[in-house]
Amino acid sequence: VKKLGIVAVSNALPQDITCLAADRMLIFASYDNILHAFARNKEVVHTYEGHKARIHLLQPFGDHVISVDVDNVLIVWNIQSEEEYLQMDFDKATFAVSAVLHPSTYLNKILLGSEQGSLQLWNIRSNKLLYSFPGWHLAVTTLEQAPAVDVVAVGLVSGHIIVHNIKFDETLMKFQQDWGPITAISFRTDGHPVMAAGSPVGHIALWDLEEKKLMCQMQDAHSTAIAGMSFVPGEPLLITNGADNAIRVWIFDGPGGTGRVLRSRMGHSAPPTKVRYHGQNGEQILSAGQDGTLQSFSTVHEKFNKSLGRGSINKKKSKKKGLKLDTMALPPITVFASEVAHQSDWDSIVACHQGYITCTTWNYQKTSMGAHKLRPEEFSKHKPIDIYATVIDITSCGNFAVIGLSTGQVDVYNMQSGIHRGRYGKERAHEGAVRGVAVDGLNQLVITAGSEGLIKFWKFKTKDLVYSTELSSSPSGILLHRDSGILGIAFDDFSISVLDIETRKIVRTFSGHHGRINDMTFSPDGRWLITSSMDCTIKTWDLPSGCLIDCFLVDSAAVSLTMSPTGDFLASTHVDDLGIYLWSNRSLYSLVSLRPLPADYEPSMVTRPSTCPVQDVDVAGDEETCDEMIEYVSPEQLGEQLVTLSSLPESRWKNLLSLDIIKKKNKPREPPKVPKSAPFFIPTVPGLIPQYIAPEEENDTQSKVVNLGVLAQKSDFYIHLEEALSTNEYAAPLNLLKSLGPSNIEIELRGLAPEGGGSMEVMLSFLRMIGMMLNKKYNFELAQAYLALFLKLHLKILSSEPNLLEEVSRLSTQLEETWIHLRALFNQSLCVLTYMKSALL
């Protein structure tokens, strides 16, 4: 209540909820003849089945819950065990239950009101009728406990409210409202003796219980019947809701005890017909509904939602008359266009109304109707009957509005001043009604489509006709993606074409819908065109490939679609539905294969998104796996005839030849000096467990020259090379070499020569390994680097050994062949590139 933000959203029930009640632990909701109990505001924990007809009254009652259906059967359920504790059948002719109440402090007792006007007090533990009140011979609509014990307020169908003492069966006071049956009653509990009563026309009356008179009226609290009302315990706050899709919190802090709206949340009270994202951040959606209002919804949080109000011919006169008697109200908006440039300076939204010639402007910043009414001058005195505005567009700079009429006229107006700035064509732009207008991103061209089947391109400034082309059939609407200059055209024969406004040619044609195309929207990058149709499908067409890549079926046709400028959501509104639904773009956060769908693809029915995920997702699970893209793992080598490089970083092989220079550069300037005396801290060996360094004994007698051949252990690389001579498998030594750093590689290669502890056979084995690498053409750059270092280190030995010389000469020819082939390819590519860059083209 403090912020009117959603705290929790429950899982969805299969049908619309018709009855709702709550106790301190559980929330009870019923649809048709089944009652459910929700725990933790989320999941259904109990289900009560036993009614034969629709439940219309609920009353939680300690460990029990009471439900009454329209067949007049009352069942008392045990909440925990889900069993019937008691069932009572009333005769509809004599006592049709219309209201239930548990009077406070009355143990195990409930008070029932009837359509015949009488009341009955029952003890449901012993199943006894304790007392029958004769009533007032008028149907009881509502019962409400007053703050005083034994006192109950009874609302009647005649508009009377009886405040009655049920202990002594006497009426304390009686009030009457003129607006029809009493729909809801609530008492203030913050020290003011006030009772509020709701009516079917949306008014609320506040009655002073001390002076027994009407204190004040809140006219038009809702535009429909008051469905529920409740004072917050101990606070001057009243919460109301109604069928106009609004919940309002009223605060009573003004003089005269009247309430003002403290905060509210509302949607459309009639289905929205057109939705469009406003601005570039993808956070606001503008929506026009059949209730005549224009509203802005936030995709971030409900507190940013705002209503721009209803269209009106004369705002001042409308305000005087009030909502109910307003003859100045404009018909619902059919199409609108908005632009954020200059929205803080002047009106940023233009709208066409159903069957109406005047277009209205709206101000997003002030959240109200704008200053100007845009209509041609010849109709300023009288309003024509059969001429109306059909389509509209606003320039990207926010300065001009272009409006098409049903007569074929296309006019331009200035948004700041509302002045008429010209007309396209001599008299009119088209022979038939204008079905679409679009202005390009730089105000160079205006594109108009007429019902006679022509698309015309006009110079924006000079109003000259540039080009005209005939279409295959009559267009029903057009949509321009300004950034890429592509125009989507929907036709009356349910097909869609895409036209490139640069070349003015039709570049794609899609057919696949079997009903009227209601709306189209482009993805922000212009790659996808998403369309909705009366055949209840929503299809995504991939423009580069010209294929249908996604199609799904909804239970009621999408009337309007809009894709977020950030590409994360698709918003849709549906036939006979008050909500705006957001669909998430799966390709943003998971790999989705955008393969073309087969021609015989049968779309599956998708449930419309709710604020909470639907639990039964197992059915869709099988399809999703095939839809997911299988991640491609690149093989070691694409083809055996291709030269493949290793994926090792350059530092591992590039500096092998210049290692000695690097070592010289990195040598310290002077050797570290040994301290003369013993240090204060005895040096330790680096490691996790501290150990002292043993004092070294100076022993100069040992010779500095060491024969490595005697002491050297055979390295792993050496052993692998020896084994490879017999097996001819060189993968193991190569992998070992690839894992070493430059210095280690040099040490390994030095150790292959006889004076380093190696042998001629191992050197031969190394050369064969290089030969194998050149043969297979992979790790090409490694083969070059290793061979270069090997030749640099062991050139003398190689030249003196005939076996090795023979192997080296074989390698030489192999290298030459591969390199000549590669060089030819490089030269060819470079030559083509130079030619492409040259001035000849």
DOVEXLUM-553820 format. One record per residue (C-alpha): residue in three letters; x, y, z. Coordinates in steps of 0.02 Angstrom, whole numbers. Layout:
   r     c1     c2     c3
 ALA      X      Y      Z
...
REM end
This chain:
   r     c1     c2     c3
 VAL      0      0      0
 LYS    145    116     36
 LYS    211    114   -143
 LEU     77     12   -233
 GLY    213    -96   -307
 ILE    191   -281   -341
 VAL    258   -379   -192
 ALA    227   -554   -259
 VAL    142   -637   -406
 SER     60   -806   -390
 ASN     63   -947   -515
 ALA    -79   -939   -639
 LEU   -243  -1034   -621
 PRO   -316  -1114   -780
 GLN   -463   -991   -791
 ASP   -510   -814   -739
 ILE   -525   -792   -550
 THR   -704   -747   -502
 CYS   -696   -741   -312
 LEU   -559   -692   -191
 ALA   -537   -692     -1
 ALA   -392   -701    121
 ASP   -351   -741    301
 ARG   -185   -708    388
 MET    -98   -860    310
 LEU   -184   -908    148
 ILE   -265   -826     -1
 PHE   -421   -912    -69
 ALA   -465   -895   -252
 SER   -600   -982   -350
 TYR   -641  -1004   -534
 ASP   -801  -1088   -593
 ASN   -838  -1222   -459
 ILE   -662  -1253   -392
 LEU   -582  -1166   -243
 HIS   -393  -1151   -221
 ALA   -286  -1092    -76
 PHE   -121  -1004   -110
 ALA     22  -1000     15
 ARG    169   -879     16
 ASN     73   -778   -116
 LYS    137   -901   -244
 GLU     91  -1084   -257
 VAL    -73  -1176   -237
 VAL    -65  -1283    -79
 HIS   -247  -1337    -62
 THR   -385  -1375   -187
 TYR   -567  -1394   -134
 GLU   -680  -1483   -258
 GLY   -862  -1522   -219
 HIS   -969  -1381   -286
 LYS  -1078  -1416   -436
 ALA  -1101  -1234   -487
 ARG   -998  -1074   -492
 ILE   -939  -1010   -323
 HIS   -990   -829   -291
 LEU   -959   -800   -105
 LEU   -808   -840      5
 GLN   -781   -817    191
 PRO   -624   -879    283
 PHE   -671   -936    457
 GLY   -528   -985    573
 ASP   -475  -1163    528
 HIS   -617  -1170    401
 VAL   -669  -1081    244
 ILE   -850  -1057    189
 SER   -899  -1054      5
 VAL  -1070  -1026    -73
 ASP  -1114  -1066   -253
 VAL  -1249   -996   -366
 ASP  -1355  -1153   -339
 ASN  -1372  -1097   -158
 VAL  -1262  -1234    -82
 LEU  -1153  -1180     64
 ILE  -1002  -1288    106
 VAL   -889  -1269    257
 TRP   -716  -1339    216
 ASN   -580  -1394    336
 ILE   -432  -1295    269
 GLN   -293  -1419    311
 SER   -378  -1585    269
 GLU   -472  -1513    116
 GLU   -627  -1609    174
 GLU   -806  -1548    186
 TYR   -848  -1510    368
 LEU  -1028  -1464    332
 GLN  -1142  -1442    182
 MET  -1302  -1340    190
 ASP  -1431  -1328     51
 PHE  -1548  -1179     53
 ASP  -1708  -1166    -46
 LYS  -1685  -1034   -179
 ALA  -1868   -980   -170
 THR  -1866   -938     16
 PHE  -1683   -900     57
 ALA  -1559   -869    -85
 VAL  -1391   -829     -2
 SER  -1321   -663    -66
 ALA  -1200   -610     73
 VAL  -1097   -696    209
 LEU  -1018   -619    365
 HIS   -937   -684    524
 PRO   -987   -558    660
 SER   -835   -523    771
 THR   -834   -606    944
 TYR   -976   -723    890
 LEU   -895   -894    911
 ASN   -933  -1021    772
 LYS  -1071   -910    703
 ILE  -1105   -838    532
 LEU  -1233   -713    471
 LEU  -1312   -744    300
 GLY  -1404   -616    196
 SER  -1530   -666     63
 GLU  -1606   -603    -99
 GLN  -1776   -610    -11
 GLY  -1715   -483    117
 SER  -1712   -591    274
 LEU  -1554   -629    374
 GLN  -1509   -787    467
 LEU  -1382   -817    606
 TRP  -1313   -995    606
 ASN  -1201  -1091    723
 ILE  -1101  -1196    601
 ARG  -1022  -1306    732
 SER  -1189  -1376    790
 ASN  -1272  -1340    622
 LYS  -1415  -1244    703
 LEU  -1514  -1091    648
 LEU  -1501   -976    799
 TYR  -1606   -829    741
 SER  -1696   -768    587
 PHE  -1706   -580    555
 PRO  -1860   -526    457
 GLY  -1758   -397    359
 TRP  -1826   -255    252
 HIS  -1905   -353    108
 LEU  -1765   -298     -9
 ALA  -1621   -405    -69
 VAL  -1462   -392     36
 THR  -1309   -353    -72
 THR  -1173   -336     59
 LEU  -1141   -362    246
 GLU  -1002   -273    341
 GLN   -947   -281    523
 ALA   -943   -110    608
 PRO   -802    -64    731
 ALA   -929    -85    874
 VAL   -970   -261    931
 ASP  -1144   -329    883
 VAL  -1164   -193    750
 VAL  -1175   -240    566
 ALA  -1201   -131    412
 VAL  -1321   -206    285
 GLY  -1319   -143    105
 LEU  -1480   -164      8
 VAL  -1523   -172   -177
 SER  -1626    -12   -160
 GLY  -1474     92   -107
 HIS  -1521     90     78
 ILE  -1389     55    210
 ILE  -1456    -11    376
 VAL  -1341     -4    527
 HIS  -1415   -142    634
 ASN  -1384   -214    806
 ILE  -1396   -403    788
 LYS  -1393   -437    975
 PHE  -1558   -348   1006
 ASP  -1620   -353    825
 GLU  -1647   -165    816
 THR  -1599    -38    683
 LEU  -1481     99    744
 MET  -1483    209    590
 LYS  -1536    208    408
 PHE  -1458    295    258
 GLN  -1507    303     75
 GLN  -1401    326    -83
 ASP  -1478    373   -250
 TRP  -1358    282   -363
 GLY  -1426    104   -359
 PRO  -1379    -49   -256
 ILE  -1243    -40   -124
 THR  -1090   -133   -192
 ALA   -967   -114    -46
 ILE   -959    -42    129
 SER   -810      0    240
 PHE   -785     86    409
 ARG   -645    202    462
 THR   -550    137    613
 ASP   -434    283    650
 GLY   -551    372    772
 HIS   -670    456    649
 PRO   -847    383    647
 VAL   -861    374    457
 MET   -936    242    344
 ALA   -901    235    157
 ALA  -1019    152     34
 GLY   -990    112   -150
 SER  -1113    116   -295
 PRO  -1130     35   -468
 VAL  -1095    201   -557
 GLY   -925    230   -476
 HIS   -974    358   -343
 ILE   -930    341   -158
 ALA  -1033    418    -17
 LEU   -958    454    155
 TRP  -1081    451    299
 ASP  -1053    530    470
 LEU  -1114    401    598
 GLU  -1121    521    746
 GLU  -1228    652    662
 LYS  -1316    520    555
 LYS  -1299    620    393
 LEU  -1206    624    228
 MET  -1034    699    254
 CYS   -974    711     74
 GLN   -977    625    -96
 MET   -833    566   -204
 GLN   -906    574   -379
 ASP   -828    464   -514
 ALA   -701    381   -400
 HIS   -703    248   -537
 SER   -783    251   -709
 THR   -869     84   -674
 ALA   -950      2   -522
 ILE   -850      0   -361
 ALA   -800   -183   -344
 GLY   -713   -176   -176
 MET   -665    -47    -45
 SER   -572    -57    118
 PHE   -505     69    244
 VAL   -329     29    300
 PRO   -342    -16    487
 GLY   -298    133    596
 GLU   -257    249    451
 PRO   -356    379    351
 LEU   -327    281    190
 LEU   -461    201     81
 ILE   -417     76    -55
 THR   -543     52   -197
 ASN   -548    -43   -359
 GLY   -669    -67   -502
 ALA   -695   -148   -672
 ASP   -610      3   -753
 ASN   -445    -86   -719
 ALA   -388     36   -585
 ILE   -339     24   -402
 ARG   -335    188   -306
 VAL   -280    239   -131
 TRP   -374    390    -62
 ILE   -312    493     86
 PHE   -430    591    197
 ASP   -329    741    255
 GLY   -426    886    180
 PRO   -559    999    252
 GLY   -737    933    252
 GLY   -678    753    265
 THR   -663    730     77
 GLY   -532    614      2
 ARG   -402    643   -133
 VAL   -306    515   -234
 LEU   -141    478   -147
 ARG    -78    349   -271
 SER   -153    239   -404
 ARG   -112    106   -532
 MET   -219     88   -687
 GLY   -222     11   -858
 HIS   -344     28  -1002
 SER   -526      0   -958
 ALA   -558    -58  -1138
 PRO   -437   -158  -1248
 PRO   -286    -61  -1317
 THR   -282    -50  -1507
 LYS   -111     24  -1543
 VAL     55      9  -1451
 ARG    221     91  -1496
 TYR    386    107  -1402
 HIS    425    287  -1358
 GLY    606    346  -1363
 GLN    766    248  -1389
 ASN    796    170  -1217
 GLY    658     39  -1235
 GLU    581     84  -1066
 GLN    415    167  -1113
 ILE    272     97  -1216
 LEU    135    214  -1275
 SER    -33    132  -1292
 ALA   -200    193  -1360
 GLY   -359    102  -1310
 GLN   -542     90  -1356
 ASP   -580    183  -1194
 GLY   -516    341  -1281
 THR   -362    361  -1170
 LEU   -178    368  -1215
 GLN    -64    291  -1084
 SER    121    264  -1057
 PHE    178    100   -978
 SER    352     70   -909
 THR    442    -94   -937
 VAL    546    -60   -781
 HIS    423    -26   -639
 GLU    237     16   -620
 LYS    276    179   -531
 PHE    335    255   -695
 ASN    169    220   -783
 LYS     66    373   -826
 SER    -95    414   -913
 LEU   -103    556  -1039
 GLY   -292    561  -1020
 ARG   -437    561  -1142
 GLY   -450    658  -1304
 SER   -570    804  -1294
 ILE   -636    934  -1416
 ASN   -638   1066  -1280
 LYS   -545   1027  -1119
 LYS   -627   1166  -1015
 LYS   -805   1117  -1059
 SER   -763    932  -1030
 LYS   -700    968   -855
 LYS   -859   1061   -809
 LYS   -973    921   -869
 GLY   -879    778   -784
 LEU   -843    605   -851
 LYS  -1020    539   -866
 LEU  -1100    685   -958
 ASP   -951    728  -1068
 THR  -1014    762  -1244
 MET   -846    836  -1294
 ALA   -750    671  -1284
 LEU   -658    622  -1443
 PRO   -677    448  -1517
 PRO   -536    320  -1480
 ILE   -365    342  -1558
 THR   -334    227  -1707
 VAL   -153    271  -1750
 PHE    -22    384  -1674
 ALA    160    430  -1699
 SER    285    495  -1571
 GLU    461    565  -1574
 VAL    574    611  -1428
 ALA    671    751  -1516
 HIS    606    919  -1449
 GLN    482    832  -1334
 SER    529    952  -1194
 ASP    499   1103  -1307
 TRP    331   1062  -1384
 ASP    207    921  -1415
 SER    290    758  -1469
 ILE    142    643  -1509
 VAL     13    657  -1649
 ALA   -143    548  -1654
 CYS   -287    509  -1774
 HIS   -459    471  -1704
 GLN   -585    346  -1768
 GLY   -691    421  -1908
 TYR   -633    597  -1862
 ILE   -547    725  -1973
 THR   -454    821  -1837
 CYS   -289    752  -1776
 THR   -235    793  -1599
 THR    -65    827  -1525
 TRP    -11    763  -1354
 ASN    127    818  -1238
 TYR    226    676  -1158
 GLN    316    787  -1032
 LYS    156    868   -966
 THR     60    702   -985
 SER    -88    789  -1063
 MET   -170    832  -1227
 GLY    -69    958  -1327
 ALA   -106   1133  -1387
 HIS   -150   1103  -1569
 LYS   -290   1025  -1671
 LEU   -228    983  -1846
 ARG   -357    989  -1985
 PRO   -362   1062  -2162
 GLU   -419   1245  -2170
 GLU   -569   1210  -2283
 PHE   -648   1109  -2142
 SER   -614   1235  -2003
 LYS   -794   1297  -2000
 HIS   -891   1136  -2028
 LYS   -852    954  -1990
 PRO   -872    836  -2139
 ILE   -960    671  -2108
 ASP   -870    545  -2217
 ILE   -695    620  -2224
 TYR   -573    569  -2088
 ALA   -386    556  -2052
 THR   -320    381  -2086
 VAL   -131    382  -2063
 ILE      1    489  -1983
 ASP    189    507  -1967
 ILE    304    625  -1876
 THR    479    674  -1938
 SER    631    613  -1843
 CYS    673    794  -1796
 GLY    502    812  -1713
 ASN    460    970  -1813
 PHE    330    910  -1938
 ALA    179    796  -1942
 VAL    121    718  -2106
 ILE    -64    668  -2109
 GLY   -156    566  -2240
 LEU   -345    578  -2261
 SER   -477    458  -2327
 THR   -501    573  -2479
 GLY   -320    548  -2538
 GLN   -253    714  -2471
 VAL    -85    718  -2382
 ASP    -46    873  -2278
 VAL    105    934  -2180
 TYR     89   1031  -2017
 ASN    216   1113  -1905
 MET    217   1031  -1733
 GLN    270   1187  -1637
 SER    142   1308  -1707
 GLY     12   1190  -1780
 ILE     17   1289  -1945
 HIS    -23   1201  -2110
 ARG    138   1191  -2211
 GLY     81   1121  -2377
 ARG     -2    981  -2472
 TYR     65    843  -2585
 GLY     -4    838  -2762
 LYS   -110    974  -2844
 GLU   -273    932  -2761
 ARG   -233    767  -2682
 ALA    -93    641  -2676
 HIS   -196    484  -2715
 GLU   -357    437  -2803
 GLY   -410    322  -2661
 ALA   -392    336  -2473
 VAL   -216    356  -2405
 ARG   -165    191  -2323
 GLY      9    239  -2266
 VAL    132    385  -2250
 ALA    315    379  -2202
 VAL    452    509  -2193
 ASP    634    453  -2212
 GLY    764    488  -2078
 LEU    837    646  -2160
 ASN    674    731  -2213
 GLN    716    706  -2397
 LEU    573    594  -2452
 VAL    392    565  -2407
 ILE    321    396  -2459
 THR    132    379  -2474
 ALA     27    227  -2515
 GLY   -151    238  -2584
 SER   -293    112  -2585
 GLU   -293    119  -2776
 GLY   -129     21  -2771
 LEU      3    156  -2801
 ILE    155    200  -2697
 LYS    222    376  -2726
 PHE    385    458  -2676
 TRP    382    646  -2647
 LYS    516    776  -2610
 PHE    483    826  -2430
 LYS    522   1011  -2450
 THR    466   1055  -2627
 LYS    315    934  -2626
 ASP    362    873  -2802
 LEU    322    695  -2857
 VAL    486    601  -2882
 TYR    427    426  -2927
 SER    269    322  -2931
 THR    252    133  -2941
 GLU    104     17  -2953
 LEU     85   -124  -2828
 SER     18   -299  -2858
 SER   -136   -263  -2752
 SER   -208   -134  -2633
 PRO    -95    -97  -2483
 SER   -170   -102  -2308
 GLY    -24    -19  -2220
 ILE    160     27  -2233
 LEU    303     37  -2109
 LEU    473    117  -2138
 HIS    634     67  -2049
 ARG    720    236  -2056
 ASP    898    180  -2021
 SER    910     55  -2164
 GLY    783    131  -2284
 ILE    675    -23  -2303
 LEU    487    -10  -2317
 GLY    371   -151  -2265
 ILE    205   -153  -2359
 ALA     57   -258  -2303
 PHE    -76   -297  -2434
 ASP   -261   -332  -2429
 ASP   -227   -505  -2502
 PHE   -130   -550  -2341
 SER     43   -544  -2424
 ILE    189   -434  -2373
 SER    319   -349  -2483
 VAL    480   -262  -2436
 LEU    535   -113  -2541
 ASP    708    -33  -2541
 ILE    682    156  -2548
 GLU    856    185  -2624
 THR    828     79  -2779
 ARG    636     90  -2765
 LYS    623    -94  -2807
 ILE    527   -232  -2716
 VAL    666   -338  -2641
 ARG    568   -469  -2543
 THR    392   -540  -2549
 PHE    320   -648  -2411
 SER    157   -743  -2414
 GLY     98   -855  -2275
 HIS    -35   -764  -2175
 HIS   -216   -819  -2193
 GLY   -300   -666  -2120
 ARG   -292   -476  -2120
 ILE   -120   -412  -2068
 ASN   -149   -307  -1913
 ASP     23   -237  -1880
 MET    207   -247  -1925
 THR    367   -202  -1834
 PHE    553   -208  -1879
 SER    692   -266  -1764
 PRO    810   -121  -1720
 ASP    944   -181  -1843
 GLY    816   -200  -1982
 ARG    854   -385  -2009
 TRP    685   -452  -1953
 LEU    509   -402  -1999
 ILE    381   -463  -1871
 THR    199   -469  -1924
 SER     36   -511  -1837
 SER   -124   -563  -1921
 MET   -306   -606  -1886
 ASP   -260   -791  -1912
 CYS   -189   -778  -1733
 THR     -8   -804  -1786
 ILE    143   -694  -1755
 LYS    278   -722  -1886
 THR    459   -667  -1896
 TRP    532   -647  -2071
 ASP    721   -639  -2095
 LEU    750   -506  -2229
 PRO    929   -551  -2284
 SER    883   -733  -2319
 GLY    702   -697  -2363
 CYS    641   -840  -2251
 LEU    515   -866  -2112
 ILE    621   -903  -1958
 ASP    491   -901  -1819
 CYS    304   -924  -1807
 PHE    191   -950  -1658
 LEU      6   -959  -1625
 VAL    -86   -862  -1489
 ASP   -262   -894  -1426
 SER   -325   -723  -1480
 ALA   -258   -622  -1627
 ALA   -127   -488  -1595
 VAL   -199   -317  -1641
 SER    -38   -219  -1625
 LEU    148   -258  -1611
 THR    302   -157  -1571
 MET    484   -209  -1552
 SER    594   -125  -1423
 PRO    728     -8  -1495
 THR    853   -107  -1390
 GLY    793   -271  -1464
 ASP    754   -358  -1299
 PHE    562   -364  -1300
 LEU    419   -378  -1420
 ALA    259   -297  -1351
 SER     89   -356  -1412
 THR    -94   -317  -1378
 HIS   -233   -440  -1417
 VAL   -415   -443  -1466
 ASP   -530   -413  -1317
 ASP   -387   -406  -1192
 LEU   -338   -262  -1079
 GLY   -155   -306  -1057
 ILE      5   -271  -1153
 TYR    109   -429  -1165
 LEU    299   -430  -1172
 TRP    389   -570  -1264
 SER    575   -592  -1232
 ASN    698   -605  -1375
 ARG    781   -774  -1345
 SER    920   -746  -1469
 LEU    997   -616  -1352
 TYR   1041   -737  -1212
 SER   1050   -911  -1289
 LEU   1106   -987  -1452
 VAL    952  -1005  -1561
 SER    963  -1078  -1735
 LEU    881   -957  -1855
 ARG    853  -1090  -1986
 PRO    711  -1063  -2111
 LEU    553  -1153  -2058
 PRO    489  -1289  -2177
 ALA    343  -1248  -2293
 ASP    226  -1368  -2201
 TYR    272  -1301  -2027
 GLU    127  -1310  -1905
 PRO    147  -1173  -1772
 SER    117  -1226  -1593
 MET     -3  -1134  -1477
 VAL     91  -1026  -1353
 THR     12   -965  -1192
 ARG     23   -778  -1175
 PRO    156   -720  -1052
 SER    100   -691   -874
 THR    198   -604   -737
 CYS    246   -775   -670
 PRO    311   -925   -769
 VAL    186  -1062   -805
 GLN    234  -1225   -719
 ASP    194  -1349   -859
 VAL    348  -1326   -966
 ASP    384  -1512   -997
 VAL    283  -1515  -1158
 ALA    386  -1379  -1239
 GLY    549  -1455  -1177
 ASP    563  -1581  -1320
 GLU    548  -1450  -1456
 GLU    674  -1332  -1379
 THR    819  -1453  -1391
 CYS    809  -1466  -1580
 ASP    791  -1277  -1590
 GLU    950  -1243  -1493
 MET   1101  -1218  -1601
 ILE   1234  -1354  -1583
 GLU   1397  -1267  -1541
 TYR   1526  -1289  -1679
 VAL   1694  -1358  -1626
 SER   1830  -1321  -1753
 PRO   1935  -1473  -1803
 GLU   2125  -1475  -1792
 GLN   2139  -1463  -1981
 LEU   2000  -1420  -2102
 GLY   2075  -1510  -2251
 GLU   2236  -1608  -2279
 GLN   2286  -1504  -2429
 LEU   2274  -1342  -2330
 VAL   2420  -1267  -2236
 THR   2367  -1248  -2053
 LEU   2454  -1146  -1920
 SER   2460  -1192  -1737
 SER   2358  -1090  -1614
 LEU   2510  -1058  -1503
 PRO   2554   -877  -1459
 GLU   2698   -799  -1555
 SER   2806   -785  -1399
 ARG   2826   -976  -1399
 TRP   2911   -987  -1569
 LYS   2954   -818  -1643
 ASN   3107   -780  -1537
 LEU   3188   -953  -1545
 LEU   3327   -893  -1661
 SER   3370   -738  -1560
 LEU   3371   -818  -1386
 ASP   3558   -787  -1359
 ILE   3536   -600  -1396
 ILE   3390   -590  -1276
 LYS   3490   -679  -1140
 LYS   3635   -558  -1165
 LYS   3518   -409  -1149
 ASN   3439   -479   -992
 LYS   3606   -517   -906
 PRO   3633   -421   -743
 ARG   3767   -282   -752
 GLU   3870   -350   -606
 PRO   3863   -512   -509
 PRO   3775   -506   -339
 LYS   3896   -473   -194
 VAL   3909   -598    -52
 PRO   3890   -516    120
 LYS   4050   -519    223
 SER   3979   -562    394
 ALA   3838   -674    447
 PRO   3669   -589    422
 PHE   3556   -542    566
 PHE   3414   -645    490
 ILE   3471   -817    437
 PRO   3415   -841    256
 THR   3281   -972    225
 VAL   3235  -1079     76
 PRO   3081  -1005    -12
 GLY   2929  -1117     14
 LEU   2778  -1147    121
 ILE   2878  -1228    264
 PRO   3023  -1116    318
 GLN   3193  -1205    309
 TYR   3364  -1131    342
 ILE   3492  -1130    203
 ALA   3639  -1244    245
 PRO   3804  -1148    250
 GLU   3906  -1184     91
 GLU   4082  -1248    111
 GLU   4204  -1161     -2
 ASN   4286  -1292   -109
 ASP   4390  -1225   -254
 THR   4476  -1389   -295
 GLN   4334  -1457   -405
 SER   4354  -1432   -591
 LYS   4236  -1309   -676
 VAL   4222  -1417   -835
 VAL   4088  -1550   -820
 ASN   4059  -1685   -950
 LEU   3872  -1668   -976
 GLY   3865  -1831  -1073
 VAL   3905  -1930   -917
 LEU   3786  -1842   -796
 ALA   3638  -1795   -907
 GLN   3476  -1885   -879
 LYS   3379  -1926  -1037
 SER   3233  -1802  -1052
 ASP   3054  -1853  -1092
 PHE   3069  -1774  -1264
 TYR   3226  -1875  -1300
 ILE   3141  -2038  -1246
 HIS   2988  -2001  -1354
 LEU   3099  -1967  -1505
 GLU   3192  -2131  -1478
 GLU   3027  -2227  -1470
 ALA   2962  -2138  -1626
 LEU   3107  -2210  -1731
 SER   3029  -2382  -1718
 THR   2843  -2337  -1709
 ASN   2847  -2188  -1829
 GLU   2719  -2096  -1716
 TYR   2777  -1917  -1693
 ALA   2624  -1842  -1607
 ALA   2690  -1869  -1428
 PRO   2860  -1781  -1449
 LEU   2778  -1638  -1546
 ASN   2646  -1609  -1412
 LEU   2782  -1609  -1280
 LEU   2882  -1480  -1377
 LYS   2726  -1371  -1401
 SER   2701  -1364  -1213
 LEU   2878  -1296  -1178
 GLY   2940  -1117  -1173
 PRO   3075  -1047  -1290
 SER   3222  -1077  -1170
 ASN   3169  -1255  -1133
 ILE   3149  -1291  -1319
 GLU   3328  -1231  -1348
 ILE   3394  -1341  -1207
 GLU   3301  -1493  -1276
 LEU   3369  -1465  -1453
 ARG   3548  -1440  -1388
 GLY   3533  -1605  -1295
 LEU   3502  -1700  -1459
 ALA   3684  -1682  -1518
 PRO   3813  -1811  -1462
 GLU   3914  -1685  -1359
 GLY   3752  -1636  -1268
 GLY   3717  -1816  -1221
 GLY   3617  -1860  -1379
 SER   3647  -1970  -1531
 MET   3638  -1967  -1721
 GLU   3482  -2078  -1719
 VAL   3386  -1954  -1613
 MET   3438  -1811  -1727
 LEU   3376  -1911  -1876
 SER   3214  -1943  -1780
 PHE   3193  -1754  -1751
 LEU   3216  -1718  -1937
 ARG   3086  -1851  -1978
 MET   2966  -1767  -1855
 ILE   2987  -1603  -1950
 GLY   2960  -1697  -2114
 MET   2798  -1770  -2046
 MET   2738  -1595  -1995
 LEU   2774  -1528  -2170
 ASN   2689  -1680  -2248
 LYS   2530  -1658  -2148
 LYS   2542  -1468  -2171
 TYR   2490  -1426  -1994
 ASN   2586  -1324  -1862
 PHE   2670  -1248  -2014
 GLU   2753  -1101  -1924
 LEU   2815  -1215  -1783
 ALA   2899  -1331  -1907
 GLN   2991  -1180  -1982
 ALA   3045  -1111  -1811
 TYR   3102  -1279  -1739
 LEU   3198  -1324  -1897
 ALA   3284  -1154  -1903
 LEU   3343  -1170  -1724
 PHE   3399  -1351  -1754
 LEU   3502  -1299  -1906
 LYS   3578  -1153  -1812
 LEU   3632  -1264  -1666
 HIS   3692  -1420  -1760
 LEU   3748  -1362  -1933
 LYS   3925  -1434  -1913
 ILE   3866  -1607  -1863
 LEU   3734  -1610  -2001
 SER   3861  -1571  -2136
 SER   3979  -1709  -2077
 GLU   3847  -1847  -2066
 PRO   3788  -1921  -2234
 ASN   3629  -1997  -2157
 LEU   3573  -1831  -2087
 LEU   3624  -1736  -2244
 GLU   3512  -1847  -2349
 GLU   3365  -1815  -2233
 VAL   3398  -1626  -2235
 SER   3402  -1618  -2425
 ARG   3235  -1712  -2431
 LEU   3162  -1585  -2310
 SER   3231  -1442  -2415
 THR   3135  -1495  -2572
 GLN   2977  -1522  -2469
 LEU   2990  -1347  -2394
 GLU   3023  -1271  -2565
 GLU   2867  -1348  -2642
 THR   2751  -1293  -2501
 TRP   2823  -1119  -2496
 ILE   2812  -1091  -2686
 HIS   2628  -1141  -2681
 LEU   2592  -1027  -2534
 ARG   2689   -881  -2610
 ALA   2588   -893  -2771
 LEU   2426   -883  -2672
 PHE   2487   -734  -2569
 ASN   2544   -640  -2723
 GLN   2378   -671  -2811
 SER   2279   -604  -2662
 LEU   2391   -452  -2644
 CYS   2377   -416  -2829
 VAL   2185   -422  -2825
 LEU   2183   -310  -2670
 THR   2297   -180  -2751
 TYR   2188   -180  -2906
 MET   2030   -156  -2803
 LYS   2110     -9  -2711
 SER   2176     74  -2869
 ALA   2100    227  -2951
 LEU   2050    129  -3108
 LEU   1888     73  -3026
REM end
